[in-house]
Amino acid sequence: MNCPQCGSTNPEGNLRCDCGFNFQSGKPEPPGTITYAQSLSVAWLLIWRGLAVNFLIGWVIGFIIVSSSLWLVSGSGHFSLRPS
């Protein structure tokens, strides 16, 4: 199927050309128009990215808490980078 707007060849069944021409309505779509499926994929991407960032922040905070607890339990009483 050839696009009437840009002339590029598109696979049969495409709803829209890369140039933005909508084959169903027969009109070009304004630039920046996204489909419902595209908006869902962006939403899921943001959710997963947020979960990954929260997981990493939680891991770092947990590591700091456990490390400081082990340091306090060790009974050294002071913090030094030199071996005792």
ABEGO torsion letter per residue (X at the ends): XBBAAAGBBBBBGBABBAAGBBAAAGBBBBBGBBBAAAAAAAAAAAAAAAAAAAAAAAAAAAAAAAAAAAAAAAGAGBBBABBX
